[in-house]
Amino acid sequence: MLPFLRLRGLAAPLTTRTLEQPLRGAACNDRLPTIVSGWSVVGPRPCSHPGKNPPKVRFLRFGFWNCGGFPVHAGDPKDHEICQALLQQQFDVIGLAETNIARHLVPPNQRLRERTWDWFKKISISSSYAFKFPAVNPLLVGGTATLTINDCVHRVTSMEGDPSGMGRWASVKLQGKDQISVRFISAYRCVKNIHGPLSVWNQQRFILDSNNQTDDPLEAFDQDLINNIKKWLDLGEQVILGIDANEDVRSGTFAQRLRSECGLQKIMIKNLGHNLPNTYARGSIPIEGLFVSHSLATCNSGYSEIICDHRMLWIEVPTEIAIGYKPSVMLALTPKCLILQDPRIVKKYNKILKTQLEKHDVLNRIQSLEASITGKLSSAQIKEYGRLDKIRIQAATEAQRRCRKLRMGAVPYSPALSLAGKK
């Protein structure tokens, strides 16, 4: 009997070839900056290659944003506003400043990880807040977070927060090929507000006093973050720092120290010049900035419009620079109806498959074809062979589809659908 048409072992699983699909977000390069009011603002890219494959270059897209704080209670309209703003930008890694949540004082389902898990297909969060400050209200100003989403999640090998317990920065490390890696840092450098008892400056002053340190909180921030950046650079990591410095990032003292002591480049000035826009709605200077390692100084970057009082800053890093190679497309696993470990499903699969084969009289046709072969196959025998093979594949596919009902996957995943399901 022809080997590939045996009727025994009917429950052998099928293998199918899935067409390659482009990566979501910045990885498929489907959004490029456009110019709005003189500034580089993300917008949809017009189709310049209809009917052709998408461009080969892929990017890791990092965005930094002072979101003005999450509401204490999940489901607040601002949650939806933040979600929509982040989804529109199609980031792969997101840095947030002023998350304004004391994680230990809110219920588990109100924490940052739990309230954002259904915004994206996959998410990993490195967050930091002033947990050493004796807060009694869950609304605790300050705090930072770095979110890694979708296809980049599996590349995270390290997540580090501010070791001092003051919540000044949070970072993630993405590991690539040949020891090439990139670290994304989200930092918040507070305003010197000595009068507000719960201001970020006074939170940090309290924690420093508790540790018998007399340093000014801003001086301690500058030195501690620079020491950590130097440590990461010495380990061979590339660095991208998104920071709300609360001073002019073009000429401020901390920006100058990042350049002179760490060698970080002011990517916004490199790309857009010194005449940068205000990043805070009620300000006149850029107080938020992106600083990068020298190897990343040629990457594209820009601003969004003002959202929740602050602009988003973004940078696109080619994956071959960030992680050393162009990653393959990550395809979602599709659940199979056929489960070989369940004898009831196997029995139903075999029954359906046998019915389909008998419908086309496959067994008799196989035996007739096998009996007619005396030497080299004729063209008629080759055609019959192909027809039988096609019938077998179609029958097995139909049997696998009908052997078990999957009550999932009928509607593609979307954040809007996920949010609607929770209402």
Secondary structure, DSSP 8 states (H G I E B T S, - for coil): --GGG-SSSTT------------SGGGGT-EEEEEETTEEEEEE---SSTTS---S--EEEEEEEE-----SSTT-HHHHHHHHHHHHHT-SEEEEE-----GGGS-GGGSHHHHHTTTSSSEEEEEE--TTS---SS--S--EEEEEEGGGGGGEEEEEE-TTSS--EEEEEEE-STT-EEEEEEEE------S-TTSHHHHHHHHHHHTT----HHHHHHHHHHHHHHHHHHTT-EEEEEEE-SS-TTT-HHHHHHHHHH--EEHHHHHH-S----SBTT-SS--EEEEE-GGGTTSEEEEEEEETTEEEEEEEEEHHHHTSS-----------S--TT-HHHHHHHHHHHHHHHHHTTHHHHHHHHHHH-SSS--HHHHHHHHHHHHHHHHHHHHHHHHSS---S-SS---HHHHHHHH-
